Amino acid sequence: MESRFSVLDELEGAVSETIQQADALRMSILKKAFEGRLLSEAELAAVRNDPKYEPADKLLQRIRVGRGAREQLSEPMHSRRRSKPARLSGPRGSAAEARSEAE
């Protein structure tokens, strides 16, 4: 059993370290993307020559227009709710009730 627990402890450490490395890599990629250094100039030129290429400002504008159209078509959120969710209460005879009754 001890040897198995030892292996599990090592695996847990390795997983934890890998998660930290993945987080660091994600942050590095995001930083490069926001700085505009994610692609080389040659890669950027190839992307811009693609017929499906759409600049970010045009994409954002298209998303905004799509959201606006959806919001106009959909009903307000408060009218969708038919009833309030039931409130959950603790079981009768709980320790808290017993204390309040004793007082």
C-alpha positions as CSV (number, residue, x, y, z in Angstrom):
1,M,0.0,0.0,0.0
2,E,2.8,2.4,0.9
3,S,4.5,2.0,-2.4
4,R,1.2,2.7,-4.2
5,F,0.6,5.8,-2.2
6,S,4.2,6.9,-3.0
7,V,3.5,6.5,-6.7
8,L,0.3,8.4,-6.4
9,D,2.1,11.3,-4.6
10,E,4.6,11.4,-7.4
11,L,1.9,11.5,-10.0
12,E,0.0,14.2,-8.1
13,G,3.2,16.3,-8.1
14,A,3.8,15.8,-11.8
15,V,0.2,16.7,-12.6
16,S,0.5,19.9,-10.5
17,E,3.7,20.9,-12.2
18,T,2.3,20.2,-15.6
19,I,-0.8,22.4,-14.8
20,Q,1.5,25.2,-13.7
21,Q,3.5,24.9,-17.0
22,A,0.3,24.9,-19.0
23,D,-0.8,28.1,-17.2
24,A,2.5,29.8,-17.9
25,L,2.4,28.8,-21.5
26,R,-1.1,30.1,-21.9
27,M,-0.1,33.4,-20.4
28,S,2.9,33.6,-22.7
29,I,0.7,32.9,-25.8
30,L,-1.8,35.6,-24.7
31,K,0.9,38.1,-24.1
32,K,2.4,37.5,-27.6
33,A,-1.0,37.7,-29.2
34,F,-1.8,41.0,-27.5
35,E,1.6,42.4,-28.5
36,G,1.0,41.3,-32.1
37,R,4.0,39.0,-32.0
38,L,2.1,35.6,-32.3
39,L,2.8,35.2,-36.1
40,S,5.8,36.1,-38.2
41,E,5.6,38.7,-40.9
42,A,5.5,35.9,-43.6
43,E,2.7,34.1,-41.7
44,L,0.7,37.3,-41.4
45,A,1.1,38.0,-45.1
46,A,-0.1,34.5,-46.0
47,V,-3.1,34.9,-43.7
48,R,-4.0,38.3,-45.1
49,N,-3.9,36.9,-48.7
50,D,-6.4,34.1,-47.8
51,P,-9.8,34.9,-49.3
52,K,-11.5,34.0,-46.0
53,Y,-9.4,36.6,-44.1
54,E,-11.4,39.1,-42.1
55,P,-9.7,41.9,-40.1
56,A,-10.5,41.9,-36.3
57,D,-12.4,45.2,-36.5
58,K,-14.7,43.8,-39.2
59,L,-15.2,40.6,-37.2
60,L,-16.1,42.5,-34.1
61,Q,-18.5,44.7,-36.0
62,R,-20.2,41.6,-37.4
63,I,-20.4,40.0,-34.0
64,R,-22.0,43.2,-32.5
65,V,-24.6,43.3,-35.3
66,G,-25.4,39.6,-34.8
67,R,-25.8,40.1,-31.1
68,G,-28.1,43.2,-31.6
69,A,-30.3,41.2,-34.0
70,R,-30.6,38.3,-31.5
71,E,-31.4,40.6,-28.7
72,Q,-34.2,42.2,-30.7
73,L,-35.7,38.8,-31.6
74,S,-35.4,37.3,-28.1
75,E,-37.9,38.0,-25.4
76,P,-36.6,39.6,-22.1
77,M,-35.2,37.3,-19.6
78,H,-37.6,38.2,-16.8
79,S,-40.6,37.1,-19.0
80,R,-39.1,33.7,-19.5
81,R,-39.2,32.8,-15.8
82,R,-42.5,31.2,-15.1
83,S,-42.1,30.8,-11.3
84,K,-39.6,31.5,-8.6
85,P,-37.4,28.5,-7.7
86,A,-38.4,26.7,-4.6
87,R,-36.5,27.6,-1.5
88,L,-34.7,24.7,0.0
89,S,-34.9,24.4,3.8
90,G,-33.1,22.1,6.1
91,P,-34.7,19.0,7.6
92,R,-37.1,19.4,10.4
93,G,-35.6,18.8,13.8
94,S,-32.2,20.1,12.8
95,A,-29.7,21.1,15.4
96,A,-30.3,24.8,14.7
97,E,-34.0,24.5,15.2
98,A,-33.5,22.5,18.4
99,R,-31.2,25.3,19.7
100,S,-33.7,28.0,18.9
101,E,-36.5,26.1,20.5
102,A,-34.4,25.5,23.6
103,E,-33.8,29.3,24.0
